[in-house]
Amino acid sequence: MGYALFVLLFLLACGLFGGDDSGNPACGREPPLTWANFGEGFMTKHCTGCHSSLLPEPMREGAPVGVDFDTYAAVLDWAPRIEATALGEAPAMPPGGGPGADELALLEEWLACEVAADRAALGGR
């Protein structure tokens, strides 16, 4: 991996590069929701039990190999799918139930603010 890409990923993971200029009122939180203060904990609690790069296929409970949420870079790659399956009209993830309405609202805010801004900065990755 090139040095510049490494630095960019490091800044993204630390929440130092992100920022939202969408005008979305949900993005005015101070401090903003970041991978460090929200995303990583949410993914660990609700997602990486099946969606982890450390899990062999038989332990993934049907989660496709490679659809992993244990790094911020991976979440950036899979953000549209995360949004569709966790926040869509008929949420399908996590399959056994999971976050309540308050946590889902925070997930939606984080995806709309930090994650969307960082994906846009990376060219829609």
The first five atom37 places (N, CA, C, CB, O) and aatype in JSON, in Angstrom:
{
  "aatype": [12, 7, 18, 0, 10, 13, 19, 10, 10, 13, 10, 10, 0, 4, 7, 10, 13, 7, 7, 3, 3, 15, 7, 2, 14, 0, 4, 7, 1, 6, 14, 14, 10, 16, 17, 0, 2, 13, 7, 6, 7, 13, 12, 16, 11, 8, 4, 16, 7, 4, 8, 15, 15, 10, 10, 14, 6, 14, 12, 1, 6, 7, 0, 14, 19, 7, 19, 3, 13, 3, 16, 18, 0, 0, 19, 10, 3, 17, 0, 14, 1, 9, 6, 0, 16, 0, 10, 7, 6, 0, 14, 0, 12, 14, 14, 7, 7, 7, 14, 7, 0, 3, 6, 10, 0, 10, 10, 6, 6, 17, 10, 0, 4, 6, 19, 0, 0, 3, 1, 0, 0, 10, 7, 7, 1],
  "atom_mask": [
    [1, 1, 1, 1, 1],
    [1, 1, 1, 0, 1],
    [1, 1, 1, 1, 1],
    [1, 1, 1, 1, 1],
    [1, 1, 1, 1, 1],
    [1, 1, 1, 1, 1],
    [1, 1, 1, 1, 1],
    [1, 1, 1, 1, 1],
    [1, 1, 1, 1, 1],
    [1, 1, 1, 1, 1],
    [1, 1, 1, 1, 1],
    [1, 1, 1, 1, 1],
    [1, 1, 1, 1, 1],
    [1, 1, 1, 1, 1],
    [1, 1, 1, 0, 1],
    [1, 1, 1, 1, 1],
    [1, 1, 1, 1, 1],
    [1, 1, 1, 0, 1],
    [1, 1, 1, 0, 1],
    [1, 1, 1, 1, 1],
    [1, 1, 1, 1, 1],
    [1, 1, 1, 1, 1],
    [1, 1, 1, 0, 1],
    [1, 1, 1, 1, 1],
    [1, 1, 1, 1, 1],
    [1, 1, 1, 1, 1],
    [1, 1, 1, 1, 1],
    [1, 1, 1, 0, 1],
    [1, 1, 1, 1, 1],
    [1, 1, 1, 1, 1],
    [1, 1, 1, 1, 1],
    [1, 1, 1, 1, 1],
    [1, 1, 1, 1, 1],
    [1, 1, 1, 1, 1],
    [1, 1, 1, 1, 1],
    [1, 1, 1, 1, 1],
    [1, 1, 1, 1, 1],
    [1, 1, 1, 1, 1],
    [1, 1, 1, 0, 1],
    [1, 1, 1, 1, 1],
    [1, 1, 1, 0, 1],
    [1, 1, 1, 1, 1],
    [1, 1, 1, 1, 1],
    [1, 1, 1, 1, 1],
    [1, 1, 1, 1, 1],
    [1, 1, 1, 1, 1],
    [1, 1, 1, 1, 1],
    [1, 1, 1, 1, 1],
    [1, 1, 1, 0, 1],
    [1, 1, 1, 1, 1],
    [1, 1, 1, 1, 1],
    [1, 1, 1, 1, 1],
    [1, 1, 1, 1, 1],
    [1, 1, 1, 1, 1],
    [1, 1, 1, 1, 1],
    [1, 1, 1, 1, 1],
    [1, 1, 1, 1, 1],
    [1, 1, 1, 1, 1],
    [1, 1, 1, 1, 1],
    [1, 1, 1, 1, 1],
    [1, 1, 1, 1, 1],
    [1, 1, 1, 0, 1],
    [1, 1, 1, 1, 1],
    [1, 1, 1, 1, 1],
    [1, 1, 1, 1, 1],
    [1, 1, 1, 0, 1],
    [1, 1, 1, 1, 1],
    [1, 1, 1, 1, 1],
    [1, 1, 1, 1, 1],
    [1, 1, 1, 1, 1],
    [1, 1, 1, 1, 1],
    [1, 1, 1, 1, 1],
    [1, 1, 1, 1, 1],
    [1, 1, 1, 1, 1],
    [1, 1, 1, 1, 1],
    [1, 1, 1, 1, 1],
    [1, 1, 1, 1, 1],
    [1, 1, 1, 1, 1],
    [1, 1, 1, 1, 1],
    [1, 1, 1, 1, 1],
    [1, 1, 1, 1, 1],
    [1, 1, 1, 1, 1],
    [1, 1, 1, 1, 1],
    [1, 1, 1, 1, 1],
    [1, 1, 1, 1, 1],
    [1, 1, 1, 1, 1],
    [1, 1, 1, 1, 1],
    [1, 1, 1, 0, 1],
    [1, 1, 1, 1, 1],
    [1, 1, 1, 1, 1],
    [1, 1, 1, 1, 1],
    [1, 1, 1, 1, 1],
    [1, 1, 1, 1, 1],
    [1, 1, 1, 1, 1],
    [1, 1, 1, 1, 1],
    [1, 1, 1, 0, 1],
    [1, 1, 1, 0, 1],
    [1, 1, 1, 0, 1],
    [1, 1, 1, 1, 1],
    [1, 1, 1, 0, 1],
    [1, 1, 1, 1, 1],
    [1, 1, 1, 1, 1],
    [1, 1, 1, 1, 1],
    [1, 1, 1, 1, 1],
    [1, 1, 1, 1, 1],
    [1, 1, 1, 1, 1],
    [1, 1, 1, 1, 1],
    [1, 1, 1, 1, 1],
    [1, 1, 1, 1, 1],
    [1, 1, 1, 1, 1],
    [1, 1, 1, 1, 1],
    [1, 1, 1, 1, 1],
    [1, 1, 1, 1, 1],
    [1, 1, 1, 1, 1],
    [1, 1, 1, 1, 1],
    [1, 1, 1, 1, 1],
    [1, 1, 1, 1, 1],
    [1, 1, 1, 1, 1],
    [1, 1, 1, 1, 1],
    [1, 1, 1, 1, 1],
    [1, 1, 1, 1, 1],
    [1, 1, 1, 1, 1],
    [1, 1, 1, 0, 1],
    [1, 1, 1, 0, 1],
    [1, 1, 1, 1, 1]
  ],
  "atom_positions": [
    [[0.86, -1.17, 0.0], [0.0, 0.0, 0.0], [0.9, 1.23, 0.0], [-0.97, 0.0, 1.23], [1.87, 1.29, 0.75]],
    [[0.59, 2.19, -0.84], [1.38, 3.41, -0.9], [1.25, 4.22, 0.36], [0.0, 0.0, 0.0], [0.26, 4.14, 1.09]],
    [[2.27, 5.01, 0.62], [2.31, 5.83, 1.82], [1.12, 6.8, 1.89], [3.63, 6.61, 1.88], [0.49, 6.95, 2.93]],
    [[0.81, 7.44, 0.76], [-0.29, 8.4, 0.75], [-1.61, 7.73, 1.1], [-0.4, 9.07, -0.61], [-2.41, 8.28, 1.86]],
    [[-1.86, 6.53, 0.54], [-3.09, 5.8, 0.85], [-3.11, 5.41, 2.33], [-3.22, 4.54, -0.04], [-4.16, 5.51, 2.98]],
    [[-1.98, 4.98, 2.85], [-1.89, 4.63, 4.27], [-2.25, 5.83, 5.14], [-0.48, 4.12, 4.61], [-3.03, 5.69, 6.09]],
    [[-1.69, 6.99, 4.83], [-1.97, 8.19, 5.62], [-3.45, 8.56, 5.54], [-1.09, 9.38, 5.13], [-4.06, 8.89, 6.55]],
    [[-4.03, 8.49, 4.33], [-5.44, 8.8, 4.16], [-6.31, 7.86, 4.99], [-5.83, 8.73, 2.68], [-7.22, 8.31, 5.69]],
    [[-6.03, 6.56, 4.91], [-6.81, 5.59, 5.68], [-6.64, 5.83, 7.18], [-6.4, 4.16, 5.33], [-7.6, 5.69, 7.94]],
    [[-5.43, 6.18, 7.61], [-5.19, 6.47, 9.01], [-6.03, 7.67, 9.46], [-3.69, 6.74, 9.26], [-6.67, 7.64, 10.51]],
    [[-6.03, 8.73, 8.66], [-6.8, 9.92, 9.01], [-8.28, 9.63, 9.03], [-6.51, 11.05, 8.04], [-9.01, 10.12, 9.9]],
    [[-8.75, 8.82, 8.08], [-10.16, 8.45, 8.06], [-10.51, 7.65, 9.31], [-10.5, 7.64, 6.8], [-11.53, 7.92, 9.96]],
    [[-9.68, 6.69, 9.66], [-9.95, 5.84, 10.82], [-9.96, 6.64, 12.11], [-8.91, 4.73, 10.91], [-10.7, 6.31, 13.04]],
    [[-9.18, 7.67, 12.17], [-9.12, 8.5, 13.37], [-10.2, 9.58, 13.38], [-7.76, 9.15, 13.49], [-10.35, 10.31, 14.36]],
    [[-10.95, 9.68, 12.29], [-11.99, 10.69, 12.21], [-11.45, 12.09, 12.0], [0.0, 0.0, 0.0], [-12.15, 13.07, 12.26]],
    [[-10.2, 12.2, 11.53], [-9.59, 13.5, 11.37], [-9.82, 14.1, 9.99], [-8.12, 13.4, 11.64], [-9.7, 15.32, 9.82]],
    [[-10.14, 13.29, 9.02], [-10.3, 13.76, 7.65], [-11.73, 14.13, 7.36], [-9.82, 12.72, 6.66], [-12.02, 15.04, 6.59]],
    [[-12.64, 13.38, 8.01], [-14.05, 13.53, 7.69], [-14.57, 14.91, 8.02], [0.0, 0.0, 0.0], [-13.87, 15.77, 8.57]],
    [[-15.77, 15.09, 7.69], [-16.43, 16.35, 7.92], [-17.59, 16.37, 6.95], [0.0, 0.0, 0.0], [-17.55, 15.74, 5.9]],
    [[-18.6, 17.08, 7.3], [-19.78, 17.07, 6.45], [-20.1, 18.48, 6.02], [-20.98, 16.44, 7.16], [-20.18, 19.4, 6.83]],
    [[-20.28, 18.64, 4.73], [-20.71, 19.92, 4.22], [-22.02, 19.77, 3.46], [-19.63, 20.53, 3.33], [-22.32, 20.57, 2.57]],
    [[-22.79, 18.74, 3.82], [-24.03, 18.45, 3.1], [-25.17, 19.37, 3.52], [-24.43, 17.01, 3.33], [-26.18, 19.47, 2.82]],
    [[-25.02, 20.04, 4.65], [-26.11, 20.85, 5.16], [-27.13, 20.01, 5.93], [0.0, 0.0, 0.0], [-28.15, 20.54, 6.37]],
    [[-26.88, 18.73, 6.1], [-27.76, 17.85, 6.83], [-27.78, 18.29, 8.29], [-27.31, 16.36, 6.69], [-26.73, 18.29, 8.93]],
    [[-28.94, 18.66, 8.83], [-28.98, 19.14, 10.22], [-28.53, 18.09, 11.22], [-30.37, 19.59, 10.56], [-28.07, 18.44, 12.31]],
    [[-28.65, 16.82, 10.88], [-28.2, 15.77, 11.8], [-26.68, 15.79, 11.95], [-28.66, 14.4, 11.3], [-26.15, 15.2, 12.89]],
    [[-25.99, 16.45, 11.04], [-24.52, 16.44, 11.06], [-23.93, 17.56, 11.88], [-24.0, 16.51, 9.66], [-22.72, 17.8, 11.81]],
    [[-24.73, 18.24, 12.66], [-24.22, 19.34, 13.48], [-23.81, 18.92, 14.87], [0.0, 0.0, 0.0], [-23.44, 19.78, 15.68]],
    [[-23.85, 17.64, 15.18], [-23.52, 17.16, 16.53], [-22.07, 17.52, 16.87], [-23.74, 15.62, 16.64], [-21.18, 17.41, 16.02]],
    [[-21.85, 17.94, 18.11], [-20.5, 18.21, 18.61], [-20.28, 17.44, 19.89], [-20.27, 19.73, 18.84], [-21.03, 17.66, 20.85]],
    [[-19.34, 16.58, 19.97], [-18.49, 16.16, 18.85], [-19.29, 15.27, 17.9], [-17.24, 15.42, 19.37], [-20.26, 14.63, 18.31]],
    [[-18.88, 15.23, 16.63], [-19.59, 14.39, 15.67], [-19.39, 12.91, 15.95], [-19.13, 14.72, 14.24], [-18.42, 12.51, 16.6]],
    [[-20.31, 12.1, 15.47], [-20.13, 10.66, 15.57], [-19.02, 10.24, 14.62], [-21.46, 9.89, 15.25], [-19.0, 10.66, 13.46]],
    [[-18.11, 9.43, 15.12], [-16.98, 8.96, 14.33], [-16.85, 7.45, 14.48], [-15.67, 9.68, 14.76], [-17.56, 6.82, 15.27]],
    [[-15.94, 6.87, 13.72], [-15.61, 5.46, 13.88], [-15.16, 5.21, 15.32], [-14.5, 5.02, 12.88], [-15.58, 4.23, 15.94]],
    [[-14.31, 6.08, 15.84], [-13.73, 5.88, 17.17], [-14.76, 5.99, 18.29], [-12.63, 6.88, 17.41], [-14.71, 5.21, 19.25]],
    [[-15.7, 6.93, 18.2], [-16.62, 7.13, 19.33], [-17.99, 6.49, 19.12], [-16.79, 8.6, 19.58], [-18.82, 6.51, 20.03]],
    [[-18.24, 5.93, 17.94], [-19.53, 5.27, 17.71], [-19.42, 4.04, 16.81], [-20.5, 6.25, 17.11], [-19.78, 2.93, 17.22]],
    [[-18.94, 4.22, 15.6], [-19.0, 3.17, 14.58], [-18.36, 1.86, 14.97], [0.0, 0.0, 0.0], [-18.95, 0.8, 14.8]],
    [[-17.14, 1.92, 15.5], [-16.45, 0.69, 15.85], [-17.21, -0.09, 16.92], [-15.03, 0.99, 16.34], [-17.35, -1.31, 16.82]],
    [[-17.69, 0.59, 17.93], [-18.46, -0.08, 18.98], [-19.76, -0.65, 18.47], [0.0, 0.0, 0.0], [-20.14, -1.77, 18.84]],
    [[-20.46, 0.09, 17.61], [-21.71, -0.4, 17.04], [-21.45, -1.65, 16.21], [-22.37, 0.7, 16.17], [-22.15, -2.65, 16.35]],
    [[-20.44, -1.6, 15.34], [-20.14, -2.74, 14.49], [-19.73, -3.95, 15.32], [-19.03, -2.39, 13.49], [-20.12, -5.08, 15.02]],
    [[-18.94, -3.72, 16.35], [-18.52, -4.83, 17.22], [-19.72, -5.44, 17.92], [-17.49, -4.34, 18.26], [-19.84, -6.67, 18.01]],
    [[-20.6, -4.63, 18.42], [-21.76, -5.1, 19.18], [-22.78, -5.82, 18.29], [-22.43, -3.94, 19.88], [-23.34, -6.84, 18.69]],
    [[-23.03, -5.29, 17.08], [-24.14, -5.78, 16.29], [-23.77, -6.51, 15.0], [-25.01, -4.66, 15.96], [-24.61, -7.19, 14.42]],
    [[-22.53, -6.39, 14.53], [-22.23, -6.87, 13.18], [-21.08, -7.86, 13.07], [-21.92, -5.71, 12.32], [-21.19, -8.84, 12.33]],
    [[-20.0, -7.63, 13.78], [-18.8, -8.44, 13.53], [-18.86, -9.84, 14.12], [-17.61, -7.74, 14.07], [-17.93, -10.62, 13.95]],
    [[-19.94, -10.16, 14.81], [-20.13, -11.55, 15.23], [-20.24, -12.47, 14.02], [0.0, 0.0, 0.0], [-19.95, -13.66, 14.11]],
    [[-20.67, -11.92, 12.89], [-20.75, -12.67, 11.62], [-19.9, -12.02, 10.53], [-22.21, -12.76, 11.15], [-19.34, -12.72, 9.68]],
    [[-19.79, -10.69, 10.55], [-19.1, -9.93, 9.5], [-17.72, -9.49, 9.96], [-19.93, -8.72, 9.09], [-17.46, -8.29, 10.09]],
    [[-16.83, -10.46, 10.2], [-15.46, -10.15, 10.61], [-14.48, -10.89, 9.72], [-15.24, -10.51, 12.09], [-14.67, -12.07, 9.41]],
    [[-13.44, -10.19, 9.33], [-12.41, -10.82, 8.5], [-11.68, -11.92, 9.26], [-11.4, -9.77, 8.02], [-10.98, -12.73, 8.65]],
    [[-11.83, -11.98, 10.57], [-11.17, -13.0, 11.37], [-11.95, -14.3, 11.45], [-10.94, -12.48, 12.75], [-11.43, -15.31, 11.93]],
    [[-13.2, -14.3, 10.99], [-14.04, -15.49, 11.09], [-13.92, -16.37, 9.85], [-15.5, -15.08, 11.31], [-14.05, -15.89, 8.73]],
    [[-13.68, -17.66, 10.07], [-13.72, -18.58, 8.92], [-15.17, -18.76, 8.46], [-13.08, -19.95, 9.29], [-16.1, -18.54, 9.23]],
    [[-15.34, -19.16, 7.22], [-16.68, -19.26, 6.63], [-17.68, -20.04, 7.47], [-16.57, -19.89, 5.29], [-18.82, -19.59, 7.61]],
    [[-17.31, -21.19, 8.05], [-18.32, -21.93, 8.83], [-18.84, -21.19, 10.07], [-17.73, -23.24, 9.26], [-19.9, -21.54, 10.59]],
    [[-18.12, -20.19, 10.53], [-18.53, -19.45, 11.73], [-19.23, -18.14, 11.41], [-17.32, -19.18, 12.61], [-19.53, -17.37, 12.32]],
    [[-19.49, -17.86, 10.14], [-20.04, -16.56, 9.73], [-21.56, -16.55, 9.68], [-19.48, -16.18, 8.38], [-22.14, -15.52, 9.33]],
    [[-22.22, -17.64, 10.02], [-23.68, -17.69, 10.05], [-24.3, -17.22, 8.74], [-24.22, -16.85, 11.2], [-25.35, -16.57, 8.73]],
    [[-23.65, -17.55, 7.63], [-24.19, -17.19, 6.32], [-23.71, -15.86, 5.76], [0.0, 0.0, 0.0], [-23.97, -15.56, 4.6]],
    [[-23.01, -15.06, 6.55], [-22.47, -13.79, 6.04], [-21.43, -14.11, 4.97], [-21.84, -12.93, 7.19], [-20.53, -14.92, 5.21]],
    [[-21.53, -13.49, 3.81], [-20.57, -13.79, 2.74], [-19.14, -13.45, 3.15], [-20.95, -13.02, 1.47], [-18.89, -12.42, 3.78]],
    [[-18.22, -14.31, 2.78], [-16.8, -14.04, 3.03], [-16.43, -12.76, 2.28], [-15.89, -15.25, 2.57], [-16.79, -12.59, 1.12]],
    [[-15.73, -11.88, 2.96], [-15.32, -10.62, 2.36], [-16.25, -9.46, 2.69], [0.0, 0.0, 0.0], [-15.88, -8.3, 2.5]],
    [[-17.44, -9.75, 3.19], [-18.36, -8.68, 3.62], [-18.11, -8.52, 5.12], [-19.9, -9.02, 3.3], [-18.8, -9.09, 5.97]],
    [[-17.1, -7.7, 5.41], [-16.6, -7.55, 6.77], [-16.7, -6.1, 7.21], [-15.15, -8.06, 6.88], [-16.53, -5.18, 6.4]],
    [[-16.97, -5.91, 8.5], [-17.16, -4.56, 9.04], [-16.25, -4.3, 10.22], [-18.61, -4.36, 9.44], [-16.59, -3.52, 11.1]],
    [[-15.09, -4.94, 10.26], [-14.22, -4.77, 11.41], [-13.16, -3.69, 11.24], [-13.54, -6.07, 11.71], [-12.33, -3.49, 12.13]],
    [[-13.18, -2.98, 10.12], [-12.32, -1.81, 9.94], [-13.16, -0.69, 9.33], [-11.08, -2.14, 9.04], [-14.18, -0.94, 8.69]],
    [[-12.7, 0.54, 9.53], [-13.43, 1.66, 8.95], [-13.36, 1.62, 7.43], [-12.86, 2.99, 9.47], [-14.33, 1.95, 6.76]],
    [[-12.22, 1.22, 6.89], [-12.09, 1.11, 5.43], [-13.12, 0.13, 4.86], [-10.67, 0.67, 5.05], [-13.7, 0.38, 3.81]],
    [[-13.35, -0.97, 5.55], [-14.34, -1.94, 5.09], [-15.75, -1.36, 5.17], [-14.26, -3.24, 5.91], [-16.57, -1.58, 4.27]],
    [[-16.03, -0.63, 6.23], [-17.35, 0.0, 6.35], [-17.57, 1.0, 5.22], [-17.5, 0.71, 7.73], [-18.66, 1.08, 4.66]],
    [[-16.53, 1.75, 4.87], [-16.65, 2.67, 3.74], [-17.04, 1.92, 2.47], [-15.33, 3.44, 3.53], [-17.89, 2.37, 1.7]],
    [[-16.41, 0.78, 2.26], [-16.71, -0.02, 1.06], [-18.14, -0.54, 1.05], [-15.75, -1.2, 0.97], [-18.79, -0.57, 0.01]],
    [[-18.63, -0.93, 2.21], [-19.94, -1.59, 2.3], [-21.05, -0.68, 2.81], [-19.83, -2.78, 3.2], [-22.15, -1.16, 3.06]],
    [[-20.81, 0.61, 2.96], [-21.8, 1.52, 3.55], [-23.17, 1.47, 2.88], [-21.29, 2.93, 3.49], [-24.17, 1.42, 3.58]],
    [[-23.26, 1.47, 1.55], [-24.61, 1.41, 0.95], [-25.36, 0.13, 1.33], [-24.5, 1.5, -0.57], [-26.57, 0.16, 1.56]],
    [[-24.65, -0.98, 1.4], [-25.29, -2.24, 1.78], [-25.68, -2.23, 3.26], [-24.35, -3.44, 1.49], [-26.74, -2.72, 3.63]],
    [[-24.82, -1.68, 4.1], [-25.15, -1.58, 5.52], [-26.41, -0.75, 5.69], [-23.97, -0.95, 6.32], [-27.32, -1.13, 6.42]],
    [[-26.46, 0.39, 5.02], [-27.63, 1.26, 5.12], [-28.89, 0.55, 4.64], [-27.41, 2.53, 4.3], [-29.93, 0.62, 5.3]],
    [[-28.81, -0.14, 3.51], [-29.98, -0.81, 2.95], [-30.47, -1.95, 3.84], [-29.67, -1.34, 1.56], [-31.68, -2.12, 4.01]],
    [[-29.56, -2.73, 4.4], [-29.99, -3.9, 5.17], [-30.31, -3.59, 6.63], [-28.94, -4.96, 5.1], [-31.08, -4.32, 7.26]],
    [[-29.73, -2.54, 7.17], [-29.99, -2.21, 8.58], [-31.03, -1.11, 8.75], [-28.71, -1.79, 9.25], [-31.69, -1.04, 9.78]],
    [[-31.18, -0.25, 7.73], [-32.05, 0.91, 7.88], [-33.15, 0.99, 6.83], [-31.25, 2.16, 7.82], [-33.97, 1.9, 6.87]],
    [[-33.18, 0.04, 5.91], [-34.16, 0.08, 4.84], [-35.58, -0.13, 5.33], [0.0, 0.0, 0.0], [-35.83, -0.22, 6.53]],
    [[-36.51, -0.21, 4.38], [-37.93, -0.37, 4.72], [-38.21, -1.64, 5.51], [-38.76, -0.36, 3.46], [-39.06, -1.66, 6.4]],
    [[-37.47, -2.71, 5.17], [-37.61, -3.98, 5.89], [-36.23, -4.41, 6.36], [-38.28, -5.08, 4.99], [-35.6, -5.26, 5.73]],
    [[-35.74, -3.84, 7.47], [-34.38, -4.15, 7.92], [-34.18, -5.66, 8.09], [-34.09, -3.44, 9.24], [-35.0, -6.35, 8.7]],
    [[-33.08, -6.17, 7.55], [-32.78, -7.59, 7.59], [-31.59, -7.91, 8.48], [-32.53, -8.1, 6.2], [-31.29, -9.08, 8.73]],
    [[-30.91, -6.9, 8.97], [-29.71, -7.12, 9.77], [-29.8, -6.3, 11.04], [-28.44, -6.77, 8.98], [-30.32, -5.18, 11.03]],
    [[-29.3, -6.83, 12.12], [-28.89, -8.22, 12.3], [-30.11, -9.14, 12.32], [-28.07, -8.39, 13.59], [-31.19, -8.73, 12.74]],
    [[-29.92, -10.38, 11.87], [-31.06, -11.27, 11.67], [-31.83, -11.64, 12.94], [-30.59, -12.52, 11.03], [-33.03, -11.89, 12.87]],
    [[-31.19, -11.69, 14.09], [-31.87, -12.07, 15.32], [-32.4, -10.89, 16.09], [0.0, 0.0, 0.0], [-32.66, -11.01, 17.29]],
    [[-32.57, -9.76, 15.45], [-32.93, -8.55, 16.16], [-31.65, -7.83, 16.51], [0.0, 0.0, 0.0], [-30.57, -8.34, 16.23]],
    [[-31.74, -6.71, 17.1], [-30.51, -6.01, 17.41], [-30.75, -4.66, 17.99], [0.0, 0.0, 0.0], [-31.44, -4.53, 19.0]],
    [[-30.18, -3.65, 17.36], [-30.24, -2.32, 17.94], [-31.65, -1.78, 18.01], [-29.39, -1.37, 17.16], [-32.5, -2.05, 17.16]],
    [[-31.88, -0.99, 19.05], [-33.16, -0.34, 19.2], [-33.23, 0.91, 18.34], [0.0, 0.0, 0.0], [-32.28, 1.24, 17.63]],
    [[-34.35, 1.59, 18.41], [-34.58, 2.77, 17.58], [-33.53, 3.86, 17.81], [-35.96, 3.32, 17.85], [-33.1, 4.52, 16.87]],
    [[-33.11, 4.05, 19.06], [-32.12, 5.09, 19.36], [-30.78, 4.77, 18.71], [-31.94, 5.23, 20.88], [-30.15, 5.65, 18.11]],
    [[-30.35, 3.52, 18.83], [-29.07, 3.13, 18.21], [-29.16, 3.19, 16.68], [-28.67, 1.71, 18.65], [-28.2, 3.6, 16.03]],
    [[-30.29, 2.79, 16.13], [-30.46, 2.87, 14.67], [-30.44, 4.32, 14.19], [-31.76, 2.2, 14.25], [-29.92, 4.6, 13.12]],
    [[-30.99, 5.23, 14.97], [-30.94, 6.65, 14.61], [-29.5, 7.15, 14.61], [-31.8, 7.49, 15.59], [-29.11, 7.93, 13.74]],
    [[-28.71, 6.7, 15.59], [-27.3, 7.08, 15.62], [-26.55, 6.48, 14.43], [-26.65, 6.63, 16.93], [-25.7, 7.15, 13.83]],
    [[-26.85, 5.23, 14.09], [-26.23, 4.6, 12.92], [-26.55, 5.4, 11.67], [-26.7, 3.14, 12.76], [-25.68, 5.68, 10.85]],
    [[-27.81, 5.76, 11.53], [-28.23, 6.52, 10.35], [-27.49, 7.87, 10.29], [-29.76, 6.75, 10.38], [-27.04, 8.28, 9.22]],
    [[-27.36, 8.53, 11.42], [-26.64, 9.8, 11.47], [-25.18, 9.61, 11.1], [-26.75, 10.42, 12.86], [-24.64, 10.38, 10.31]],
    [[-24.53, 8.6, 11.67], [-23.11, 8.35, 11.39], [-22.89, 8.05, 9.91], [-22.59, 7.19, 12.25], [-21.96, 8.56, 9.3]],
    [[-23.76, 7.2, 9.34], [-23.62, 6.87, 7.92], [-23.85, 8.1, 7.05], [-24.61, 5.77, 7.53], [-23.16, 8.29, 6.05]],
    [[-24.81, 8.95, 7.43], [-25.14, 10.13, 6.63], [-24.09, 11.24, 6.76], [-26.49, 10.66, 7.04], [-23.94, 12.05, 5.85]],
    [[-23.39, 11.25, 7.87], [-22.46, 12.36, 8.11], [-21.02, 11.94, 7.87], [-22.62, 12.89, 9.54], [-20.47, 12.23, 6.81]],
    [[-20.4, 11.27, 8.81], [-18.98, 10.92, 8.66], [-18.75, 9.98, 7.48], [-18.46, 10.28, 9.94], [-17.9, 10.26, 6.64]],
    [[-19.48, 8.89, 7.41], [-19.22, 7.89, 6.38], [-19.49, 8.45, 4.99], [-20.08, 6.64, 6.63], [-18.68, 8.25, 4.09]],
    [[-20.6, 9.13, 4.81], [-20.91, 9.69, 3.49], [-19.88, 10.72, 3.07], [-22.31, 10.31, 3.49], [-19.47, 10.76, 1.91]],
    [[-19.44, 11.58, 4.01], [-18.44, 12.59, 3.69], [-17.12, 11.94, 3.3], [-18.24, 13.53, 4.86], [-16.47, 12.38, 2.35]],
    [[-16.73, 10.92, 4.03], [-15.46, 10.25, 3.72], [-15.54, 9.47, 2.41], [-15.06, 9.3, 4.86], [-14.57, 9.44, 1.65]],
    [[-16.68, 8.85, 2.13], [-16.84, 8.16, 0.84], [-16.78, 9.16, -0.31], [-18.18, 7.39, 0.8], [-16.18, 8.88, -1.35]],
    [[-17.39, 10.32, -0.13], [-17.37, 11.35, -1.17], [-15.94, 11.86, -1.38], [-18.31, 12.53, -0.8], [-15.51, 12.09, -2.51]],
    [[-15.21, 12.03, -0.29], [-13.82, 12.51, -0.39], [-12.94, 11.5, -1.12], [-13.24, 12.78, 1.02], [-11.94, 11.87, -1.73]],
    [[-13.32, 10.24, -1.05], [-12.56, 9.19, -1.73], [-13.12, 8.9, -3.12], [-12.56, 7.91, -0.9], [-12.74, 7.92, -3.75]],
    [[-14.01, 9.73, -3.58], [-14.56, 9.55, -4.91], [-15.69, 8.54, -4.97], [0.0, 0.0, 0.0], [-15.89, 7.88, -5.99]],
    [[-16.45, 8.41, -3.89], [-17.6, 7.52, -3.87], [-17.27, 6.08, -3.62], [0.0, 0.0, 0.0], [-18.15, 5.23, -3.57]],
    [[-16.02, 5.8, -3.46], [-15.5, 4.47, -3.14], [-16.53, 3.46, -3.13], [-14.82, 4.46, -1.85], [-16.24, 2.29, -2.88]]
  ]
}
